């Protein structure tokens, strides 16, 4: 599967089979995330892989009841927390780049998972303080996102996207 096919076909998965995810695939996905570009190559990201069902249930408890992905965290065989250290990244023009650094690594993770036949779903609606407390994540780190990881038990349709002409401009901003 080439990169353009991976990008075109990746979907947010919220239902998973109970098939365990092979350790080699988890490491391959994390290695792809590790290779992402970052501010001054500071590589501020950190990943916490949660495989234990009781710990995934505890993680699920940090999500609001009406979060549509809450159940996926508890039922997928793996969950991954993508964290970042703001001190290992820069701020320019008021923009804290640790978020971009972690987001790029997160996207590498999601795309490589799809290329290996696995599903992910970027989730950001959770109680960060509760996650940090439960998993003993250092106060200096931020939890940028969480994803379930596993073999998909659904095939969502493509979501609508804006046309390129609506979002991309050449040489000047349109009038």
C-alpha positions in Angstrom: 0.0 0.0 0.0 1.6 3.3 -1.0 1.4 6.4 1.1 -1.3 8.1 -0.9 -3.5 5.0 -0.6 -2.9 4.9 3.2 -3.9 8.6 3.5 -7.0 8.2 1.3 -8.3 5.0 3.0 -7.5 5.7 6.7 -10.6 6.1 8.9 -11.3 6.7 12.5 -12.2 3.3 14.0 -14.3 3.0 17.1 -15.1 -0.7 17.0 -12.5 -3.4 17.3 -12.2 -7.1 17.3 -10.7 -8.8 20.4 -7.7 -10.1 18.3 -4.5 -9.2 20.2 -2.1 -6.8 18.4 1.3 -8.3 17.8 4.1 -6.7 19.8 6.2 -6.3 16.6 3.4 -4.3 15.0 3.1 -2.0 18.1 6.9 -1.4 18.0 6.8 -0.8 14.2 4.0 1.8 14.6 5.9 3.5 17.5 9.1 3.5 15.4 7.2 5.3 12.6 6.0 7.9 15.1 9.5 8.3 16.4 10.7 9.2 13.0 8.4 12.3 12.7 10.0 15.7 12.2 10.0 18.1 15.2 11.0 21.5 16.3 14.8 21.7 16.1 14.7 17.9 16.2 14.0 18.0 19.9 11.6 15.0 19.7 9.4 16.1 22.6 6.9 13.2 22.3 6.5 10.3 24.6 4.2 7.3 24.2 2.5 5.2 26.9 1.2 1.9 25.6 -1.7 0.4 27.6 -2.4 -3.3 27.0 -3.8 -4.4 30.4 -7.6 -4.5 30.2 -8.1 -3.1 33.7 -5.8 -0.1 32.9 -7.7 0.5 29.6 -10.9 0.5 31.6 -9.4 3.0 34.0 -8.3 5.1 31.0 -11.9 4.9 29.6 -13.2 6.2 32.9 -11.3 9.5 32.2 -13.5 10.1 29.1 -16.9 11.8 29.4 -19.9 9.4 29.2 -21.1 11.0 25.9 -17.7 10.8 24.1 -18.5 8.4 21.2 -15.0 6.8 21.4 -15.1 6.0 25.2 -16.1 2.4 24.6 -13.3 1.9 22.0 -10.7 2.7 24.6 -12.0 0.0 26.9 -12.6 -2.7 24.3 -9.6 -2.2 21.9 -6.7 -4.5 22.8 -4.4 -1.6 23.1 -4.5 2.1 23.8 -1.7 4.6 23.2 -1.3 7.9 25.0 0.7 10.5 23.0 2.3 12.9 25.4 4.7 15.8 24.8 7.1 17.8 26.9 6.6 21.5 26.1 10.1 22.3 27.4 11.5 20.1 24.6 10.0 22.2 21.9 9.7 25.9 21.0 7.3 28.8 21.0 7.4 31.1 18.0 4.9 33.9 17.3 2.8 32.7 20.3 2.5 29.2 18.9 3.5 26.4 21.2 5.1 23.9 18.8 5.0 20.9 21.1 1.4 20.4 19.9 2.5 20.3 16.3 5.4 18.0 17.1 3.2 15.5 18.9 0.5 15.8 16.2 2.9 14.9 13.5 4.1 11.9 15.4 0.5 11.0 16.2 -0.4 11.1 12.5 2.7 8.9 11.6 1.3 6.5 14.2 -2.2 6.5 12.7 -1.0 6.1 9.1 1.4 3.3 9.9 -1.2 1.5 11.9 -3.6 1.6 8.9 -0.9 0.4 6.6 -0.5 -2.7 8.9 -4.2 -3.4 8.9 -4.9 -1.8 12.3 -7.3 0.9 13.3 -6.9 4.0 15.4 -9.0 7.0 16.4 -7.5 10.3 17.6 -9.3 11.2 20.8 -8.8 14.4 22.7 -11.9 14.8 24.9 -10.7 13.4 28.3 -9.7 14.4 31.8 -6.0 15.1 31.4 -5.4 15.5 35.1 -7.1 12.2 35.9 -5.0 10.4 33.2 -1.8 12.0 34.5 -2.6 11.0 38.1 -3.6 7.5 37.3 -0.7 6.7 35.0 1.9 8.7 37.0 2.7 10.9 34.0 5.1 13.6 35.0 3.5 17.0 35.6 5.9 18.6 33.0 4.2 16.5 30.2 1.0 17.2 28.4 -1.3 14.4 27.1 -1.9 15.6 23.6 -4.1 12.7 22.4 -5.2 9.1 23.0 -6.0 6.4 20.5 -7.3 2.9 20.7 -5.4 0.5 18.6 -6.6 -2.8 17.2 -8.0 -4.8 14.4 -11.1 -2.9 13.0 -14.6 -4.4 13.5 -16.1 -1.8 11.2 -15.6 -0.1 7.8 -16.7 3.5 8.1 -17.4 5.4 4.9 -15.3 8.3 3.9 -16.3 11.6 5.6 -17.0 14.6 3.4 -14.1 16.8 2.7 -13.9 20.4 1.3 -12.8 20.7 -2.3 -9.2 21.7 -2.8 -10.3 25.0 -4.4 -12.0 26.0 -1.1 -8.9 25.7 1.0 -5.8 26.1 -1.2 -4.8 29.3 -2.9 -1.8 30.0 -5.1 0.3 33.2 -5.1 -2.2 35.4 -3.3 -5.2 35.1 -0.9 -8.4 35.4 -2.9 -10.6 38.5 -2.8 
